[in-house]
């Protein structure tokens, strides 16, 4: 009698949770139509659950937490998703997302629970939404990248003569020091498309070394952070 009552309770619990029948007594199983929805079965009782917004359920994942980024999971016919929960720079609360300006292809955002971390690709690369990584422009296949013009707001344009390295070879993506700001510099993608970039706090751009360096190593920029030191 007790066994019959237990079976009845399990059956009622299954119906209460969307009439989902657990394939196995214990485990996590994908929903048939929604990629970020799954069922957690414990002793044959299914509990409906959802991945954090922006992540989807991977039934092949061997980890306890089977929710992963979209580009890592084959959703197949499970095309539906929960309504997005966007924040200022995140279309969904979790994931890797392109810059909202379609002409800016080298900057993307890593969104973690709605907080956006801005990331810049290595010079010459573009963000690929399908892999969540920076790749060569040909692989990314994005359009309108950098077609806002070849002059920045401050008037900088890439010099036509370009640069050569110590071997006399043309530099693919030459760099140039900012004329007024020691912390900033310019990168000319393929020698023609300018991008303004900056060194991390505490360092300045060394035009001779073509890299960020300590202020004392760059003539004219030795005291760039002097006022900051006084404030500290």
C-alpha positions in Angstrom: 0.0 0.0 0.0 2.8 2.4 0.9 4.5 1.7 -2.4 1.3 2.4 -4.3 0.9 5.8 -2.5 4.6 6.7 -3.3 4.1 5.9 -6.9 0.9 8.0 -7.0 2.7 10.9 -5.4 5.5 10.7 -7.9 3.0 10.7 -10.8 1.2 13.7 -9.4 4.5 15.6 -8.9 5.5 14.8 -12.5 2.1 16.2 -13.8 2.6 19.3 -11.6 5.9 20.0 -13.3 4.6 20.2 -16.8 3.8 16.5 -17.3 7.5 15.8 -18.0 8.5 12.2 -17.7 12.0 11.7 -16.5 14.0 9.5 -18.9 16.0 8.3 -15.9 15.4 8.5 -12.1 18.1 11.1 -11.6 19.8 13.5 -13.9 19.3 16.8 -15.8 17.6 16.7 -19.2 16.9 19.2 -21.9 13.6 20.7 -22.8 12.3 19.7 -26.3 11.8 23.2 -27.6 13.6 25.7 -25.4 17.4 25.7 -25.3 17.8 27.4 -22.0 15.2 25.3 -20.2 15.9 21.9 -18.6 14.5 19.5 -16.0 16.3 18.3 -12.9 15.1 14.8 -12.0 15.6 13.6 -8.5 14.1 10.2 -7.5 11.9 10.4 -10.6 10.5 13.8 -9.8 11.1 16.5 -12.4 11.7 20.1 -11.5 11.6 22.7 -14.2 14.7 25.0 -14.3 16.2 27.7 -16.5 19.8 28.6 -17.2 20.9 32.1 -16.3 19.8 34.6 -19.0 22.1 34.3 -22.0 23.3 30.8 -21.3 21.8 27.6 -22.7 21.6 24.0 -21.5 24.1 21.4 -22.9 22.9 17.8 -22.2 26.4 16.5 -23.3 28.2 18.6 -20.7 29.6 16.3 -18.0 29.8 19.1 -15.4 27.2 19.5 -12.7 26.4 23.0 -14.1 25.5 22.2 -17.7 24.6 25.8 -18.7 27.1 27.2 -21.2 27.6 29.9 -23.8 25.5 29.7 -26.9 28.5 29.3 -29.2 29.6 26.2 -27.3 26.2 24.4 -27.5 24.4 22.8 -30.4 20.8 23.6 -29.7 19.5 21.8 -32.7 15.7 22.3 -33.0 15.6 23.8 -29.5 15.4 27.4 -30.8 13.2 29.1 -28.2 14.8 31.1 -25.3 13.5 32.9 -22.2 12.7 36.6 -22.6 16.0 38.7 -22.4 16.9 40.6 -19.3 19.1 43.4 -20.8 21.3 45.9 -19.0 22.9 49.0 -20.5 25.6 47.2 -22.6 24.4 43.6 -22.3 21.6 42.4 -24.6 21.3 39.5 -22.2 22.7 39.2 -18.7 25.4 36.7 -19.7 27.5 36.1 -22.8 29.9 37.8 -25.2 28.4 40.5 -27.3 29.6 42.8 -30.1 29.9 46.5 -29.7 26.5 48.2 -30.5 28.1 50.3 -33.2 28.4 47.9 -36.2 31.4 49.8 -37.5 33.4 49.0 -34.3 34.4 45.4 -34.8 37.4 45.1 -32.6 35.6 45.8 -29.3 33.2 43.5 -27.5 31.6 43.0 -24.1 31.9 40.0 -21.7 28.6 40.2 -19.7 28.5 38.4 -16.4 25.2 38.7 -14.5 24.5 42.0 -16.3 27.9 43.6 -15.7 29.8 44.4 -18.9 33.5 44.1 -19.2 34.8 45.8 -22.3 37.5 43.9 -24.2 39.6 45.0 -27.2 40.8 42.5 -29.7 44.5 42.3 -30.6 45.3 44.8 -33.4 44.0 43.7 -36.7 41.4 41.2 -35.4 37.6 41.4 -35.3 35.2 40.0 -32.8 33.3 36.9 -34.0 29.9 36.5 -32.4 29.6 32.8 -33.5 32.8 31.8 -31.7 33.0 34.4 -28.9 36.6 35.1 -29.9 38.7 37.5 -31.9 39.6 36.3 -35.3 41.0 37.6 -38.6 38.5 39.8 -40.5 38.1 37.3 -43.3 36.9 34.7 -40.8 34.6 37.1 -38.9 32.9 38.2 -42.1 31.6 41.3 -40.6 30.5 44.3 -42.7 31.0 48.0 -42.4 34.0 47.6 -40.0 35.8 50.9 -39.7 33.9 52.5 -42.5 33.2 55.6 -40.5 36.0 57.3 -42.3 39.8 57.4 -42.1 40.0 60.4 -39.8 39.4 60.4 -36.1 37.5 63.1 -34.2 40.7 64.7 -33.1 41.8 65.0 -36.7 44.4 62.2 -36.8 44.8 60.4 -40.1 47.2 57.5 -40.9 50.4 58.8 -42.7 50.5 57.7 -46.3 54.2 56.8 -46.1 53.6 54.1 -43.5 56.4 52.5 -41.4 59.1 50.0 -41.9 60.7 47.7 -39.3 64.4 47.2 -38.6 64.6 44.8 -41.6 63.1 47.4 -44.0 59.8 45.5 -44.2 56.5 47.4 -44.1 54.7 47.3 -40.8 51.1 45.9 -41.2 49.6 47.8 -38.4 51.9 50.8 -37.6 51.6 52.7 -34.3 52.0 56.4 -33.6 52.3 58.4 -30.4 49.6 60.8 -29.5 50.9 64.4 -29.8 49.4 65.6 -26.5 48.5 62.6 -24.3 51.5 60.4 -23.2 49.1 57.6 -22.3 47.5 57.4 -25.7 48.6 56.2 -29.1 47.2 55.4 -32.5 47.1 52.2 -34.4 46.6 52.2 -38.2 44.9 49.0 -39.2 46.4 47.8 -42.4 48.1 51.1 -42.5 44.9 53.1 -43.4 42.2 52.8 -40.7 43.1 54.7 -37.5 42.2 53.5 -34.0 42.9 55.3 -30.7 44.2 53.1 -28.0 45.7 53.7 -24.5 48.3 52.3 -22.1 47.4 51.0 -18.7 47.5 53.4 -15.7 51.0 54.1 -14.6 52.6 53.6 -18.1 53.0 55.8 -21.2 53.5 55.1 -24.8 57.2 54.7 -25.9 57.2 55.7 -29.6 60.8 54.4 -30.1 60.0 50.9 -28.6 56.5 50.8 -30.0 55.0 49.7 -26.7 53.8 51.0 -23.4 56.6 51.8 -21.0 57.5 53.4 -17.6 57.3 57.2 -17.8 61.0 57.7 -16.9 62.0 55.9 -20.1 60.1 58.3 -22.4 61.6 61.8 -22.8 58.9 64.4 -22.2 56.6 62.1 -20.3 58.6 61.6 -17.2 56.2 63.6 -15.0 53.0 62.5 -16.7 51.6 61.0 -13.5 53.2 63.6 -11.2 49.9 65.3 -10.3 48.3 61.9 -9.6 51.0 61.1 -7.1 50.4 64.3 -5.3 46.6 63.6 -5.0 47.4 60.1 -3.6 
